[in-house]
């Protein structure tokens, strides 16, 4: 049974940093596509960043200078380092993973991401 468990969310002041973690079980994370999504209150879920089986990274354009996605195959984990946080980054952050191998990981869509974590909340106060 595949499980994705996020952690690391919390409350931080504007300009601060947080590091989110997503640990996978029943699943070899480094073989597939994994991504971070977020959903702010009253808004649609949106992709933040994704990482592929080669470690290739892709970011939502507006976030790439502040956020960094990474993976640790030994720990079967994925991370999101978030710096210079802004109030508009306030959202529930979700870890997602594909159940199939993709040569090119799905981007800007939830389609293809079969496994999801429960989410970890991030609140940025100004």
C-alpha positions in Angstrom: 0.0 0.0 0.0 1.5 3.3 -1.1 1.5 6.1 1.5 2.8 9.7 1.2 3.2 11.6 4.4 4.0 15.3 4.4 5.5 17.2 7.3 7.2 20.5 7.9 4.4 23.0 7.5 3.6 25.6 10.0 3.3 29.3 10.6 6.0 31.7 9.6 6.4 35.4 9.1 6.8 37.0 5.7 10.4 36.6 4.6 10.9 33.4 6.5 11.6 29.9 5.3 10.2 26.4 5.7 11.2 23.0 4.5 8.5 20.5 3.6 9.1 16.8 3.6 7.3 14.0 1.9 8.2 10.4 2.9 6.9 7.6 0.7 6.3 4.1 1.8 5.3 1.1 -0.3 6.7 3.0 -3.3 10.2 3.8 -4.7 9.9 7.5 -5.1 13.0 8.0 -7.3 11.6 5.8 -10.1 8.6 8.0 -10.8 7.5 11.6 -11.0 6.8 13.4 -7.8 5.4 16.8 -7.3 4.3 19.4 -4.8 0.9 21.1 -5.2 -0.8 23.7 -3.1 -4.3 24.9 -2.6 -5.1 28.2 -1.0 -8.6 28.8 0.6 -11.1 29.3 -2.1 -8.7 28.6 -4.9 -8.0 25.7 -7.2 -5.1 23.3 -6.5 -2.0 24.3 -8.4 1.3 22.7 -9.1 4.3 24.2 -7.3 7.2 22.0 -8.6 7.9 18.5 -9.8 10.9 16.2 -9.9 11.4 13.3 -12.3 13.3 10.0 -12.1 16.5 11.6 -13.3 16.3 14.4 -10.7 15.1 16.9 -13.3 13.2 19.8 -11.8 10.5 22.0 -13.0 8.8 24.9 -11.2 5.9 27.2 -11.4 7.6 30.1 -13.1 6.7 32.6 -10.4 8.2 30.4 -7.6 11.4 29.2 -9.1 13.6 31.8 -7.5 12.3 31.1 -4.0 11.5 27.4 -3.9 13.7 24.3 -4.4 12.5 20.8 -4.9 14.8 17.9 -4.1 14.8 14.2 -3.5 16.7 11.7 -1.3 16.4 8.2 -2.7 18.1 6.7 0.3 15.3 8.1 2.5 12.6 7.6 -0.2 11.7 11.3 0.4 11.1 14.5 -1.4 11.5 18.0 -0.1 10.5 21.5 -0.8 12.7 24.3 0.5 10.7 27.5 0.6 12.5 30.8 1.1 11.4 34.4 1.2 7.9 33.3 2.0 5.0 35.7 1.2 1.5 35.9 2.4 0.3 34.6 -0.9 2.2 31.3 -0.3 -0.3 30.5 2.4 -2.0 27.2 1.4 -2.3 23.5 2.1 0.7 21.9 0.5 0.3 18.4 -1.0 2.8 15.8 -2.1 1.8 13.7 -5.1 3.3 10.9 -7.1 2.6 9.1 -10.3 1.8 5.4 -10.3 3.3 4.9 -13.7 6.6 5.7 -15.4 6.5 8.8 -17.6 9.3 9.9 -19.9 8.1 13.4 -19.4 6.4 14.0 -16.1 2.9 15.5 -16.1 3.0 19.2 -15.6 0.4 21.7 -14.5 -2.2 19.0 -14.1 -3.3 16.6 -11.4 -3.9 13.9 -14.1 -1.3 11.2 -13.8 -0.6 11.8 -10.1 -2.3 8.8 -8.6 -1.0 9.0 -5.1 -1.5 11.9 -2.7 -0.5 12.8 0.8 -2.9 14.4 3.3 -1.4 17.8 3.1 0.6 20.0 5.4 -0.6 23.6 6.1 1.6 26.6 5.5 0.6 30.0 6.9 2.6 33.1 6.2 1.7 36.2 8.1 2.8 39.7 7.0 
